[in-house]
Amino acid sequence: MKNDIKIAVIGLGYVGLPLARLFSTKYPTIGFDMNRQRVDGLMAGHDATLEVDDKILQDAIANGFRCTTDLNEIKDCNFYVVAVPTPVDDNNRPDLKPLWGASETVGKVISKGDIVVYESTVYPGVTEEECLPVVEKVSGLKFNKDFFAGYSPERINPGDKLHTVEKIKKVTSGSTPEIADIVDDVYNSVLVNGTHKAPSIKVAEASKIIENSQRDVNIAFMNELAKIFNAMGIDTHDVIEAAASKWNFIKLTPGLVGGHCISVDPYYLIQKAQVYGVLPRVMFSARRLNDGMGSYVANQTIKAMNLKGVKVKDANILILGVTFKENCPDIRNTKIVDIYNTLLEYTHDITVFDPWANPESVKREYGIDVQSDGLESLYGKFDAVILGVAHDQFLKLNVRDFLADKKTGVVYDVKGILPRDTIDMRL
């Protein structure tokens, strides 16, 4: 089958597009997405997520890669890859609707002998228990008899230009040993650092979700330390640097845990664990602690203002950055919003500036007005400044220049990267 593989990638976001572009270097590949605006933008040669360079995208299109909203265009494919988001609802329960919808899409086009591979992060069992029954129902075909499946968890790191998709070692799996070999071969053929073939789909699903859960727990520990040391008047970063002088210390730093992965994925495992009668106390506590860090930063800023005699009520406050990480336009589940909403209890004079964020997207998603240009016009206007995101543009600034009074004004450094003599507090 490998010689005549034709690939369709369903979902052209941060994960799907880079993967589809990469597959297109070796196989006929079509990207499918229901968002017409997204598809039109890609076919015009521009990726709004900035994950795929415009020149690379344009070259791929020139070499036969295309994106579509038309199901008929992917009916003759035989290797389907599902790369749609796996969010949680307002109560932090897994929301499988995007996966069910993508599975219905696959069911409408899949034929006998075809393979569908899921990349979306899920708890163990979702592929076989939730997704494939939908494909069966819609297609009328029988799983592992008429069509086959695999799972290869995404490992995209948005905004990371070093660990790009072709350089990431991928976990693969298949619904039969033979299919596992085919899936592994297809991915191996486009990856620089190869693959790890897991013994089952459930193992592959579990491997991904613990990657993010482990990181979440580790960051929560550092955030808890930051709270302790801040209360004691000790700089957390100084403590970490001292501890890191030991060869086996794992050096991590405190921070806001946002984005679509680390701040969401643990809830999938937490929910499933409780079905089996296991209460994952460590993971749950880590999630609760990390979810509260935005509010903590805001309250620490208010504390710093009070200590300097700065009137908090109706104060002018500047927040630098709104994306969930540096040098990236991704605003999904950004915890900067929690800082903003906590400060709103004291003042409505809050300015948010971010050169990477799309103001329309931020307004639509969070109801927050964001400035993305005219930084110079903001100098000398604010009672407090919070550096929330470490964009390269911000690292070149003297942040105190934004203060109306450089002596009494407050600078809070969330990222712990600004010169010590320019800040009043940091996480």
C-alpha positions, 0 to 999 in steps of 0.5 A: 500500500505504501507506494500508492498512498494518498493522504488527506489531513482533516483539520488545518490548524497548528497541528494539521497544516504543518503535518499536511505540508510535510506529507506533501513532500513524499505523497499526494496530499490534500488538506481538508478544513470546514473553515472556508476563510482558513482554506482560502487564506492557505491557498492564497499562500499565507498561514495565519498561525505562522507555523508554516513559512509562506514561501514553504507553503507556496512551494508546496502548493506549486508542487501539488499540495492543496487545501479544500472544504469539498469532501468530494476532493478527498474521497479518493484518498486512502490514508486519512489523518485527523488533527482536530482540537480536543477542548474541554467545556466550561466545567473542564470536562472533555469535549469530544464534539470536534473528534466526533465531527471529524469522524463523521467526515471520515465516515463519509469518504472512507473506502474498503482497505483505507486507514484513518490515523488520529493525532488529537490528544485524548485519554486512552480508549477514545480512538477505539471507543468513541471515534471508530464507532462513528466512522463505522456507523456513517460509512457502513464499513466494519473496523479492522475488517473493511478499514483500519486505524492508527494513532500518532499523537501530535507533538507540535510546539506552537511558535517553536522554529527549532523543534519543527514537525519533521524533526520531532520523533513521533509515536505511532501505532496501528489497529493490527500489527500489519497496519502498525507497520504501514503507519510507522513506515509512512511517518518514518518516511518524512521524519528526520528523527524517526518514530517509536512504534507503540504496541497498541493504540491505547499505549500511544494515546496514554503516552501523549497525555502523560507528556503534558500532564507530567509537565503540568505537575512539574510547573505547578510545583515551581508555582507553589514554590514561587508562592512560598518564597515570595511570601518569605521575601526570597527570589524564586529564580535565585533559589532555582539557579542555586539548586540547579548547580546540582547535576540531577536537579531538573531546572524548571521555572514558575509561570502561567500555564496556558495554551491548548495542550498542557492546560487542557490535556490533563483534564482528559486523564483526570476525567477518565481516571475517575470512571475507573474509581481512581481520584488523581489527586496530584494532577487535579491539585496541579491543575487547580494551582496552575489555573489560579496563577493569573489571578495570583499575578494580578493580586501580587501586582496590586500588592506592589502598588499598595506598598509603593503608595500607588492608588489601585482604584482606576489606575492605568495599567499596561499588560505587555503580551496576550498570547499564551507564549512568546513569539507566537500568535496563538491565543488559545486558553491564554492565562493573561486573560485571568490577569486582566479580569482580576484587575478589572475588579479595581480599574477599567483603565487597562491597556493590552499590547501585543504585536503578535496577537490578532486584535479581532481574534482576541476581541471575539474570543475574550472581549478584550481590546488589544493594540498591536502597533503604536508602542511608542505612544504608550510611553509615560502613561501608566501606574503599573506595567505587567510583562506577561509574555516574553516576545523578543520585541519586549526584551529590547525595551526599558519597561519603566519608560512606560510608567508615568512616575518611574519612582513610584510606578510598578513593574511586575515581571511574569517571565523573570527575564527583565533586568533586576533593577528595572522591576519591582516584583517577579513570579 
